[in-house]
């Protein structure tokens, strides 16, 4: 079973990496850009047929390693 | 108009970062994990009301800066 996980910084947390990308795109002449924020993306394949159990396992991975819950939000989607 | 862009390494490109995450999760006792690949995620807000034009602009940003087309694939979604 395959899942995707997207991890983004919480709204009020500064995103210096995104800021640099934004400035660079502006310098490239793209003035319509209002904002850009960068995050992480994971594609996870798991050996578990029950969707609920699989989701719990993926959630566990996020909490234990992939996501810093203090500054980041995450979302799990089935692929 | 808001878009999300996910960037992942192409299938045949080695993903050392993902490999390290996979080993670490295995060491944490998660043996059901078959594979994990890490990529980038962007949340882009653009000042353009026409969806087609906006999509073309986002695609342009990807090609010019966000994505290395030689080793990476990308996908654009409207949010």
N, CA and C atoms of all chains as a GROMACS GRO file, in nm:
protein
  474
    1UNK      N    1   0.084  -0.119   0.000
    1UNK     CA    2   0.000   0.000   0.000
    1UNK      C    3   0.088   0.125   0.000
    2UNK      N    4   0.052   0.220  -0.085
    2UNK     CA    5   0.139   0.337  -0.103
    2UNK      C    6   0.074   0.463  -0.047
    3UNK      N    7   0.153   0.542   0.022
    3UNK     CA    8   0.104   0.668   0.075
    3UNK      C    9   0.200   0.781   0.038
    4UNK      N   10   0.143   0.901   0.032
    4UNK     CA   11   0.230   1.018   0.019
    4UNK      C   12   0.214   1.100   0.146
    5UNK      N   13   0.324   1.157   0.191
    5UNK     CA   14   0.320   1.244   0.308
    5UNK      C   15   0.380   1.378   0.269
    6UNK      N   16   0.307   1.486   0.292
    6UNK     CA   17   0.364   1.619   0.270
    6UNK      C   18   0.383   1.688   0.405
    7UNK      N   19   0.498   1.746   0.422
    7UNK     CA   20   0.533   1.813   0.547
    7UNK      C   21   0.562   1.959   0.517
    8UNK      N   22   0.488   2.050   0.580
    8UNK     CA   23   0.515   2.193   0.559
    8UNK      C   24   0.534   2.261   0.694
    9UNK      N   25   0.609   2.370   0.692
    9UNK     CA   26   0.626   2.450   0.813
    9UNK      C   27   0.492   2.511   0.851
   10UNK      N   28   0.466   2.522   0.980
   10UNK     CA   29   0.342   2.586   1.024
   10UNK      C   30   0.339   2.731   0.977
   11UNK      N   31   0.216   2.783   0.968
   11UNK     CA   32   0.194   2.914   0.907
   11UNK      C   33   0.282   3.026   0.965
   12UNK      N   34   0.298   3.025   1.096
   12UNK     CA   35   0.368   3.136   1.160
   12UNK      C   36   0.519   3.116   1.171
   13UNK      N   37   0.567   3.003   1.120
   13UNK     CA   38   0.710   2.976   1.127
   13UNK      C   39   0.777   3.032   1.002
   14UNK      N   40   0.884   3.106   1.021
   14UNK     CA   41   0.957   3.163   0.908
   14UNK      C   42   1.015   3.053   0.819
   15UNK      N   43   1.014   3.076   0.690
   15UNK     CA   44   1.062   2.978   0.594
   15UNK      C   45   1.172   3.041   0.509
   16UNK      N   46   1.295   3.046   0.561
   16UNK     CA   47   1.404   3.116   0.490
   16UNK      C   48   1.432   3.056   0.354
   17UNK      N   49   1.421   2.922   0.345
   17UNK     CA   50   1.447   2.854   0.219
   17UNK      C   51   1.346   2.899   0.112
   18UNK      N   52   1.220   2.902   0.152
   18UNK     CA   53   1.115   2.948   0.061
   18UNK      C   54   1.136   3.093   0.020
   19UNK      N   55   1.183   3.174   0.116
   19UNK     CA   56   1.207   3.316   0.090
   19UNK      C   57   1.313   3.336  -0.017
   20UNK      N   58   1.420   3.258  -0.008
   20UNK     CA   59   1.527   3.266  -0.107
   20UNK      C   60   1.474   3.228  -0.245
   21UNK      N   61   1.394   3.120  -0.249
   21UNK     CA   62   1.336   3.079  -0.377
   21UNK      C   63   1.248   3.190  -0.433
   22UNK      N   64   1.170   3.252  -0.344
   22UNK     CA   65   1.081   3.359  -0.387
   22UNK      C   66   1.160   3.477  -0.446
   23UNK      N   67   1.266   3.517  -0.376
   23UNK     CA   68   1.348   3.627  -0.427
   23UNK      C   69   1.409   3.593  -0.562
   24UNK      N   70   1.457   3.470  -0.574
   24UNK     CA   71   1.521   3.429  -0.699
   24UNK      C   72   1.420   3.432  -0.814
   25UNK      N   73   1.298   3.381  -0.787
   25UNK     CA   74   1.196   3.383  -0.892
   25UNK      C   75   1.158   3.526  -0.930
   26UNK      N   76   1.152   3.613  -0.830
   26UNK     CA   77   1.125   3.754  -0.860
   26UNK      C   78   1.235   3.813  -0.948
   27UNK      N   79   1.359   3.778  -0.915
   27UNK     CA   80   1.471   3.827  -0.995
   27UNK      C   81   1.468   3.773  -1.137
   28UNK      N   82   1.405   3.656  -1.154
   28UNK     CA   83   1.393   3.600  -1.288
   28UNK      C   84   1.279   3.665  -1.365
   29UNK      N   85   1.214   3.762  -1.302
   29UNK     CA   86   1.111   3.837  -1.372
   29UNK      C   87   0.969   3.789  -1.349
   30UNK      N   88   0.950   3.700  -1.252
   30UNK     CA   89   0.815   3.649  -1.226
   30UNK      C   90   0.750   3.730  -1.115
   31UNK      N   91   0.685   3.837  -1.155
   31UNK     CA   92   0.634   3.931  -1.056
   31UNK      C   93   0.494   3.897  -1.006
   32UNK      N   94   0.431   3.797  -1.067
   32UNK     CA   95   0.298   3.756  -1.023
   32UNK      C   96   0.304   3.667  -0.900
   33UNK      N   97   0.423   3.624  -0.864
   33UNK     CA   98   0.437   3.533  -0.752
   33UNK      C   99   0.405   3.605  -0.621
   34UNK      N  100   0.307   3.553  -0.550
   34UNK     CA  101   0.269   3.616  -0.424
   34UNK      C  102   0.345   3.556  -0.307
   35UNK      N  103   0.347   3.425  -0.301
   35UNK     CA  104   0.425   3.361  -0.195
   35UNK      C  105   0.459   3.219  -0.234
   36UNK      N  106   0.568   3.170  -0.177
   36UNK     CA  107   0.605   3.032  -0.200
   36UNK      C  108   0.664   2.978  -0.072
   37UNK      N  109   0.621   2.859  -0.034
   37UNK     CA  110   0.676   2.794   0.085
   37UNK      C  111   0.723   2.656   0.047
   38UNK      N  112   0.838   2.619   0.104
   38UNK     CA  113   0.894   2.490   0.069
   38UNK      C  114   0.874   2.390   0.181
   39UNK      N  115   0.849   2.266   0.143
   39UNK     CA  116   0.834   2.161   0.242
   39UNK      C  117   0.898   2.032   0.194
   40UNK      N  118   0.866   1.924   0.266
   40UNK     CA  119   0.920   1.793   0.228
   40UNK      C  120   0.810   1.703   0.176
   41UNK      N  121   0.848   1.606   0.098
   41UNK     CA  122   0.753   1.513   0.041
   41UNK      C  123   0.809   1.372   0.054
   42UNK      N  124   0.728   1.279   0.102
   42UNK     CA  125   0.771   1.140   0.112
   42UNK      C  126   0.674   1.049   0.038
   43UNK      N  127   0.728   0.951  -0.032
   43UNK     CA  128   0.647   0.848  -0.094
   43UNK      C  129   0.678   0.719  -0.020
   44UNK      N  130   0.580   0.667   0.051
   44UNK     CA  131   0.605   0.553   0.139
   44UNK      C  132   0.528   0.430   0.092
   45UNK      N  133   0.598   0.319   0.077
   45UNK     CA  134   0.532   0.193   0.042
   45UNK      C  135   0.541   0.101   0.162
   46UNK      N  136   0.427   0.046   0.201
   46UNK     CA  137   0.423  -0.028   0.326
   46UNK      C  138   0.358  -0.164   0.302
   47UNK      N  139   0.408  -0.265   0.372
   47UNK     CA  140   0.365  -0.403   0.353
   47UNK      C  141   0.250  -0.435   0.447
   48UNK      N  142   0.133  -0.382   0.417
   48UNK     CA  143   0.018  -0.399   0.508
   48UNK      C  144  -0.107  -0.378   0.423
   49UNK      N  145  -0.196  -0.478   0.424
   49UNK     CA  146  -0.311  -0.470   0.333
   49UNK      C  147  -0.428  -0.392   0.392
   50UNK      N  148  -0.441  -0.394   0.522
   50UNK     CA  149  -0.550  -0.321   0.586
   50UNK      C  150  -0.521  -0.171   0.584
   51UNK      N  151  -0.609  -0.093   0.522
   51UNK     CA  152  -0.577   0.049   0.504
   51UNK      C  153  -0.567   0.124   0.636
   52UNK      N  154  -0.659   0.091   0.728
   52UNK     CA  155  -0.657   0.162   0.857
   52UNK      C  156  -0.526   0.137   0.932
   53UNK      N  157  -0.487   0.008   0.936
   53UNK     CA  158  -0.362  -0.026   1.005
   53UNK      C  159  -0.244   0.040   0.938
   54UNK      N  160  -0.245   0.040   0.804
   54UNK     CA  161  -0.135   0.100   0.730
   54UNK      C  162  -0.126   0.249   0.760
   55UNK      N  163  -0.241   0.315   0.764
   55UNK     CA  164  -0.241   0.459   0.793
   55UNK      C  165  -0.185   0.489   0.932
   56UNK      N  166  -0.222   0.402   1.027
   56UNK     CA  167  -0.171   0.421   1.163
   56UNK      C  168  -0.018   0.408   1.165
   57UNK      N  169   0.032   0.311   1.086
   57UNK     CA  170   0.177   0.290   1.082
   57UNK      C  171   0.248   0.410   1.019
   58UNK      N  172   0.191   0.462   0.912
   58UNK     CA  173   0.252   0.578   0.847
   58UNK      C  174   0.250   0.699   0.942
   59UNK      N  175   0.137   0.714   1.010
   59UNK     CA  176   0.125   0.823   1.106
   59UNK      C  177   0.232   0.812   1.214
   60UNK      N  178   0.256   0.688   1.256
   60UNK     CA  179   0.357   0.661   1.357
   60UNK      C  180   0.497   0.702   1.307
   61UNK      N  181   0.525   0.668   1.181
   61UNK     CA  182   0.654   0.707   1.122
   61UNK      C  183   0.671   0.859   1.121
   62UNK      N  184   0.561   0.927   1.085
   62UNK     CA  185   0.567   1.073   1.082
   62UNK      C  186   0.602   1.128   1.218
   63UNK      N  187   0.529   1.079   1.319
   63UNK     CA  188   0.548   1.133   1.453
   63UNK      C  189   0.684   1.099   1.510
   64UNK      N  190   0.738   0.980   1.476
   64UNK     CA  191   0.863   0.937   1.536
   64UNK      C  192   0.985   0.993   1.466
   65UNK      N  193   0.974   1.019   1.336
   65UNK     CA  194   1.095   1.057   1.264
   65UNK      C  195   1.077   1.169   1.160
   66UNK      N  196   0.972   1.157   1.079
   66UNK     CA  197   0.968   1.243   0.959
   66UNK      C  198   0.928   1.387   0.986
   67UNK      N  199   0.850   1.408   1.092
   67UNK     CA  200   0.795   1.542   1.115
   67UNK      C  201   0.841   1.597   1.250
   68UNK      N  202   0.876   1.723   1.251
   68UNK     CA  203   0.901   1.793   1.376
   68UNK      C  204   0.772   1.865   1.414
   69UNK      N  205   0.697   1.802   1.507
   69UNK     CA  206   0.560   1.848   1.534
   69UNK      C  207   0.554   1.989   1.593
   70UNK      N  208   0.665   2.036   1.646
   70UNK     CA  209   0.665   2.170   1.706
   70UNK      C  210   0.653   2.278   1.599
   71UNK      N  211   0.718   2.257   1.486
   71UNK     CA  212   0.718   2.362   1.383
   71UNK      C  213   0.654   2.319   1.252
   72UNK      N  214   0.618   2.191   1.240
   72UNK     CA  215   0.569   2.144   1.109
   72UNK      C  216   0.431   2.079   1.118
   73UNK      N  217   0.355   2.094   1.009
   73UNK     CA  218   0.229   2.023   0.990
   73UNK      C  219   0.249   1.915   0.885
   74UNK      N  220   0.169   1.808   0.891
   74UNK     CA  221   0.181   1.707   0.787
   74UNK      C  222   0.046   1.653   0.744
   75UNK      N  223   0.044   1.597   0.625
   75UNK     CA  224  -0.078   1.542   0.569
   75UNK      C  225  -0.046   1.409   0.502
   76UNK      N  226  -0.129   1.308   0.528
   76UNK     CA  227  -0.108   1.176   0.468
   76UNK      C  228  -0.216   1.150   0.364
   77UNK      N  229  -0.177   1.107   0.245
   77UNK     CA  230  -0.274   1.070   0.140
   77UNK      C  231  -0.245   0.931   0.089
   78UNK      N  232  -0.352   0.857   0.059
   78UNK     CA  233  -0.332   0.727  -0.005
   78UNK      C  234  -0.306   0.749  -0.153
   79UNK      N  235  -0.211   0.674  -0.210
   79UNK     CA  236  -0.183   0.688  -0.354
   79UNK      C  237  -0.253   0.578  -0.432
   80UNK      N  238  -0.444   3.251  -0.676
   80UNK     CA  239  -0.459   3.110  -0.709
   80UNK      C  240  -0.343   3.030  -0.650
   81UNK      N  241  -0.379   2.919  -0.585
   81UNK     CA  242  -0.276   2.843  -0.514
   81UNK      C  243  -0.249   2.709  -0.581
   82UNK      N  244  -0.124   2.675  -0.590
   82UNK     CA  245  -0.086   2.547  -0.646
   82UNK      C  246   0.011   2.475  -0.554
   83UNK      N  247   0.011   2.342  -0.563
   83UNK     CA  248   0.116   2.267  -0.495
   83UNK      C  249   0.200   2.200  -0.603
   84UNK      N  250   0.329   2.193  -0.578
   84UNK     CA  251   0.420   2.124  -0.670
   84UNK      C  252   0.497   2.020  -0.591
   85UNK      N  253   0.493   1.896  -0.636
   85UNK     CA  254   0.576   1.793  -0.573
   85UNK      C  255   0.685   1.752  -0.670
   86UNK      N  256   0.805   1.744  -0.618
   86UNK     CA  257   0.921   1.710  -0.699
   86UNK      C  258   0.984   1.584  -0.642
   87UNK      N  259   0.995   1.480  -0.723
   87UNK     CA  260   1.059   1.356  -0.677
   87UNK      C  261   1.169   1.316  -0.774
   88UNK      N  262   1.266   1.243  -0.721
   88UNK     CA  263   1.372   1.190  -0.807
   88UNK      C  264   1.312   1.087  -0.902
   89UNK      N  265   1.362   1.080  -1.022
   89UNK     CA  266   1.315   0.979  -1.117
   89UNK      C  267   1.343   0.840  -1.062
   90UNK      N  268   1.266   0.745  -1.112
   90UNK     CA  269   1.267   0.609  -1.058
   90UNK      C  270   1.406   0.547  -1.049
   91UNK      N  271   1.486   0.567  -1.152
   91UNK     CA  272   1.615   0.499  -1.158
   91UNK      C  273   1.728   0.576  -1.092
   92UNK      N  274   1.695   0.693  -1.036
   92UNK     CA  275   1.798   0.772  -0.970
   92UNK      C  276   1.806   0.732  -0.823
   93UNK      N  277   1.927   0.707  -0.776
   93UNK     CA  278   1.946   0.670  -0.636
   93UNK      C  279   1.902   0.783  -0.544
   94UNK      N  280   1.842   0.745  -0.430
   94UNK     CA  281   1.791   0.844  -0.336
   94UNK      C  282   1.855   0.818  -0.199
   95UNK      N  283   1.979   0.865  -0.180
   95UNK     CA  284   2.052   0.834  -0.056
   95UNK      C  285   1.980   0.886   0.068
   96UNK      N  286   1.916   1.003   0.056
   96UNK     CA  287   1.845   1.062   0.169
   96UNK      C  288   1.729   0.970   0.212
   97UNK      N  289   1.654   0.924   0.112
   97UNK     CA  290   1.545   0.831   0.140
   97UNK      C  291   1.595   0.702   0.202
   98UNK      N  292   1.711   0.655   0.154
   98UNK     CA  293   1.770   0.531   0.205
   98UNK      C  294   1.802   0.542   0.353
   99UNK      N  295   1.859   0.656   0.391
   99UNK     CA  296   1.893   0.678   0.532
   99UNK      C  297   1.767   0.678   0.618
  100UNK      N  298   1.662   0.746   0.568
  100UNK     CA  299   1.536   0.748   0.641
  100UNK      C  300   1.482   0.606   0.655
  101UNK      N  301   1.490   0.530   0.546
  101UNK     CA  302   1.440   0.392   0.549
  101UNK      C  303   1.515   0.309   0.652
  102UNK      N  304   1.649   0.319   0.653
  102UNK     CA  305   1.727   0.243   0.751
  102UNK      C  306   1.690   0.282   0.893
  103UNK      N  307   1.674   0.413   0.914
  103UNK     CA  308   1.643   0.460   1.049
  103UNK      C  309   1.508   0.408   1.095
  104UNK      N  310   1.409   0.410   1.004
  104UNK     CA  311   1.276   0.359   1.040
  104UNK      C  312   1.282   0.209   1.069
  105UNK      N  313   1.363   0.137   0.990
  105UNK     CA  314   1.379  -0.006   1.018
  105UNK      C  315   1.440  -0.028   1.156
  106UNK      N  316   1.539   0.054   1.188
  106UNK     CA  317   1.603   0.042   1.319
  106UNK      C  318   1.508   0.076   1.433
  107UNK      N  319   1.406   0.158   1.402
  107UNK     CA  320   1.306   0.191   1.504
  107UNK      C  321   1.204   0.078   1.517
  108UNK      N  322   1.222  -0.028   1.441
  108UNK     CA  323   1.135  -0.145   1.456
  108UNK      C  324   1.020  -0.150   1.356
  109UNK      N  325   1.022  -0.063   1.254
  109UNK     CA  326   0.912  -0.066   1.157
  109UNK      C  327   0.952  -0.152   1.038
  110UNK      N  328   0.921  -0.281   1.050
  110UNK     CA  329   0.968  -0.374   0.949
  110UNK      C  330   0.873  -0.391   0.831
  111UNK      N  331   0.757  -0.330   0.841
  111UNK     CA  332   0.661  -0.339   0.730
  111UNK      C  333   0.695  -0.240   0.618
  112UNK      N  334   0.788  -0.153   0.644
  112UNK     CA  335   0.823  -0.051   0.545
  112UNK      C  336   0.893  -0.115   0.426
  113UNK      N  337   0.835  -0.097   0.308
  113UNK     CA  338   0.895  -0.157   0.189
  113UNK      C  339   0.991  -0.059   0.123
  114UNK      N  340   0.947   0.063   0.104
  114UNK     CA  341   1.037   0.163   0.048
  114UNK      C  342   0.990   0.302   0.082
  115UNK      N  343   1.085   0.394   0.085
  115UNK     CA  344   1.049   0.534   0.108
  115UNK      C  345   1.140   0.620   0.023
  116UNK      N  346   1.081   0.716  -0.045
  116UNK     CA  347   1.161   0.809  -0.125
  116UNK      C  348   1.126   0.950  -0.084
  117UNK      N  349   1.229   1.033  -0.075
  117UNK     CA  350   1.206   1.170  -0.030
  117UNK      C  351   1.212   1.267  -0.148
  118UNK      N  352   1.126   1.367  -0.143
  118UNK     CA  353   1.126   1.470  -0.246
  118UNK      C  354   1.101   1.606  -0.187
  119UNK      N  355   1.072   1.702  -0.275
  119UNK     CA  356   1.046   1.838  -0.230
  119UNK      C  357   0.899   1.873  -0.254
  120UNK      N  358   0.853   1.969  -0.178
  120UNK     CA  359   0.715   2.012  -0.191
  120UNK      C  360   0.710   2.164  -0.188
  121UNK      N  361   0.638   2.224  -0.280
  121UNK     CA  362   0.624   2.370  -0.281
  121UNK      C  363   0.477   2.409  -0.280
  122UNK      N  364   0.446   2.512  -0.202
  122UNK     CA  365   0.312   2.568  -0.203
  122UNK      C  366   0.326   2.707  -0.265
  123UNK      N  367   0.267   2.726  -0.380
  123UNK     CA  368   0.289   2.850  -0.455
  123UNK      C  369   0.159   2.928  -0.468
  124UNK      N  370   0.163   3.055  -0.430
  124UNK     CA  371   0.047   3.141  -0.449
  124UNK      C  372   0.081   3.243  -0.556
  125UNK      N  373  -0.008   3.255  -0.654
  125UNK     CA  374   0.025   3.337  -0.770
  125UNK      C  375  -0.090   3.434  -0.797
  126UNK      N  376  -0.052   3.552  -0.842
  126UNK     CA  377  -0.148   3.661  -0.862
  126UNK      C  378  -0.200   3.658  -1.006
  127UNK      N  379  -0.284   3.561  -1.036
  127UNK     CA  380  -0.332   3.543  -1.174
  127UNK      C  381  -0.464   3.469  -1.165
  128UNK      N  382  -0.571   3.526  -1.222
  128UNK     CA  383  -0.702   3.464  -1.204
  128UNK      C  384  -0.733   3.356  -1.307
  129UNK      N  385  -0.674   3.367  -1.423
  129UNK     CA  386  -0.698   3.267  -1.527
  129UNK      C  387  -0.619   3.140  -1.495
  130UNK      N  388  -0.689   3.028  -1.478
  130UNK     CA  389  -0.620   2.907  -1.431
  130UNK      C  390  -0.516   2.858  -1.530
  131UNK      N  391  -0.550   2.863  -1.659
  131UNK     CA  392  -0.454   2.812  -1.759
  131UNK      C  393  -0.326   2.894  -1.758
  132UNK      N  394  -0.342   3.027  -1.756
  132UNK     CA  395  -0.224   3.114  -1.753
  132UNK      C  396  -0.142   3.089  -1.627
  133UNK      N  397  -0.214   3.074  -1.514
  133UNK     CA  398  -0.144   3.051  -1.387
  133UNK      C  399  -0.065   2.922  -1.392
  134UNK      N  400  -0.126   2.819  -1.449
  134UNK     CA  401  -0.057   2.690  -1.457
  134UNK      C  402   0.068   2.699  -1.544
  135UNK      N  403   0.057   2.774  -1.652
  135UNK     CA  404   0.174   2.792  -1.739
  135UNK      C  405   0.286   2.862  -1.663
  136UNK      N  406   0.248   2.961  -1.582
  136UNK     CA  407   0.350   3.034  -1.505
  136UNK      C  408   0.418   2.944  -1.401
  137UNK      N  409   0.336   2.862  -1.334
  137UNK     CA  410   0.394   2.772  -1.235
  137UNK      C  411   0.487   2.671  -1.303
  138UNK      N  412   0.442   2.621  -1.418
  138UNK     CA  413   0.524   2.526  -1.494
  138UNK      C  414   0.657   2.590  -1.532
  139UNK      N  415   0.650   2.717  -1.569
  139UNK     CA  416   0.770   2.791  -1.604
  139UNK      C  417   0.866   2.802  -1.485
  140UNK      N  418   0.810   2.830  -1.368
  140UNK     CA  419   0.894   2.837  -1.246
  140UNK      C  420   0.963   2.704  -1.221
  141UNK      N  421   0.887   2.594  -1.238
  141UNK     CA  422   0.945   2.462  -1.216
  141UNK      C  423   1.063   2.440  -1.309
  142UNK      N  424   1.041   2.471  -1.437
  142UNK     CA  425   1.145   2.442  -1.535
  142UNK      C  426   1.267   2.531  -1.516
  143UNK      N  427   1.243   2.657  -1.474
  143UNK     CA  428   1.354   2.751  -1.464
  143UNK      C  429   1.433   2.737  -1.335
  144UNK      N  430   1.367   2.696  -1.226
  144UNK     CA  431   1.438   2.698  -1.099
  144UNK      C  432   1.413   2.577  -1.009
  145UNK      N  433   1.286   2.539  -0.994
  145UNK     CA  434   1.253   2.445  -0.886
  145UNK      C  435   1.293   2.300  -0.914
  146UNK      N  436   1.294   2.263  -1.042
  146UNK     CA  437   1.314   2.123  -1.076
  146UNK      C  438   1.439   2.104  -1.160
  147UNK      N  439   1.516   2.002  -1.128
  147UNK     CA  440   1.627   1.961  -1.214
  147UNK      C  441   1.574   1.852  -1.306
  148UNK      N  442   1.540   1.890  -1.428
  148UNK     CA  443   1.468   1.799  -1.518
  148UNK      C  444   1.547   1.674  -1.555
  149UNK      N  445   1.678   1.679  -1.536
  149UNK     CA  446   1.759   1.563  -1.572
  149UNK      C  447   1.734   1.447  -1.476
  150UNK      N  448   1.720   1.478  -1.349
  150UNK     CA  449   1.705   1.369  -1.251
  150UNK      C  450   1.572   1.371  -1.177
  151UNK      N  451   1.489   1.473  -1.200
  151UNK     CA  452   1.368   1.483  -1.121
  151UNK      C  453   1.241   1.491  -1.207
  152UNK      N  454   1.132   1.437  -1.153
  152UNK     CA  455   0.998   1.453  -1.210
  152UNK      C  456   0.918   1.546  -1.122
  153UNK      N  457   0.817   1.614  -1.181
  153UNK     CA  458   0.735   1.701  -1.097
  153UNK      C  459   0.589   1.694  -1.137
  154UNK      N  460   0.505   1.732  -1.043
  154UNK     CA  461   0.362   1.730  -1.066
  154UNK      C  462   0.301   1.857  -1.006
  155UNK      N  463   0.212   1.921  -1.081
  155UNK     CA  464   0.148   2.045  -1.034
  155UNK      C  465   0.001   2.015  -1.004
  156UNK      N  466  -0.046   2.056  -0.887
  156UNK     CA  467  -0.188   2.042  -0.854
  156UNK      C  468  -0.246   2.175  -0.810
  157UNK      N  469  -0.371   2.199  -0.846
  157UNK     CA  470  -0.438   2.319  -0.796
  157UNK      C  471  -0.487   2.291  -0.654
  158UNK      N  472  -0.471   2.390  -0.566
  158UNK     CA  473  -0.518   2.370  -0.427
  158UNK      C  474  -0.654   2.436  -0.408
   0.00000   0.00000   0.00000
